[in-house]
Amino acid sequence: MSFSLIAAVSIYIASQTVQQGYEQLPPSYICIEAETGKIITESNADLQRPPASMLKMMVMLLADEGVHAGKWSYDTPITTSKAAQSMGGTQIYLAAGDIFPLEDMLMAMAVLSANDASVAVAESLWGSVPACLDAMNRRAEELGMKNTHFTSVHGLPPADRENFDLTSARDMAILAKESLKYPQTLVRSSTREFALRPNTPPRPSTNKLMDRMPDCDGLKTGYIRASGFCLTATAKRNDIRLIAVLMGSDREGRFNHTRDILNECFAKITRVQPVFAGMSIGKAIPVQKSMEEEVGLRAASDITALINKDESDRLFLEITAPVSLEAPVLEGTECGNVRLMLGDEILGTSALYTDRSVERVRLIDRGLGCRGKRN
């Protein structure tokens, strides 16, 4: 066997070993509350592994952020290059020279996981795929996605079978949480079918969980051999939105297991609101040198929190307020705060304001014995 052939075989074996190493990882998952990021359950959530097409969420996030920053619009024309046309895997069969609005291409990425659309968007908005990758990795670092490094804009296996895109379930949850700040994310991901061209039949969404779980409305699927079957999903129930990420599953397991994770986590949590705006809080405060000797305190805002149901007995309100005040006191004067505590953790806070005005006693009132009496 020649030296060049031996070297080629060695490289192939090494690359196969890299891929198989990812394939042998156990499944990893995490479920968080979408607004606060509260972790409800997790397992192997920091294992670094390929995300496959789930990384398209980053391209879409950057596109949405660019629209909101005024860099481009959802009507911006996206032109297909020969490189985009030649993409394999899942695609919408773009031809070089095809031009479609940005939003149509983002829909193709979100609903159909189109690799050719992702490349076309990257090239059109950032000028090149490397420039888009720079933006993707920079944004991942800003978001605190510590186990993430992107090497493609589509998630397909790399040509060398070594330099895979890498992330973790936790990092994908962070990305999903940020993406949900933009309304178009759910508009796209909840769409059940999509056709890029009016004369072609629509194709169904790759996210089959929406067929099995009515309150699921996103977000993104992914699969290559090295990643296993992956899913980033979100659902809203009883005004609570959860995000679940499952990586390294099998074909059916990614939908069934993710559904089970979401259902179990919805059953574990509840939203509490022990403080309402305008609610009387704590004891009345003595007011020195006044006609009326006390003033009450009211909360300026609601305090709500999401907690595990088995944590409710650890909740308490911590009130910080002066021991006494000196007249005159105006109604609406800020006077301390109330905090909702779970052990040592602060779940929410509200300022406290005086509930009425209290005048300072006058000398003539003192002489006439008109000073108020303490109950």
URJODA-V176356 format. One record per helix or strand. SS is the DSSP state (H for helix, E for strand). FROM is the first residue (numbers start at 1). TO is the last residue. Records with the same first field share a line. If there is no record, write none. Layout:
# URJODA-V176356
SS=FROM-TO + FROM-TO
This chain:
# URJODA-V176356
H=3-23 + 52-68 + 82-85 + 102-112 + 115-126 + 129-142 + 169-179 + 183-189 + 209-212 + 253-268 + 309-314 + 363-367
E=28-33 + 39-43 + 49-49 + 77-79 + 99-101 + 149-149 + 166-167 + 193-194 + 203-204 + 216-224 + 228-237 + 240-249 + 269-275 + 280-280 + 285-288 + 290-290 + 294-295 + 297-299 + 303-308 + 315-320 + 324-326 + 329-329 + 334-342 + 345-354 + 358-358 + 360-360
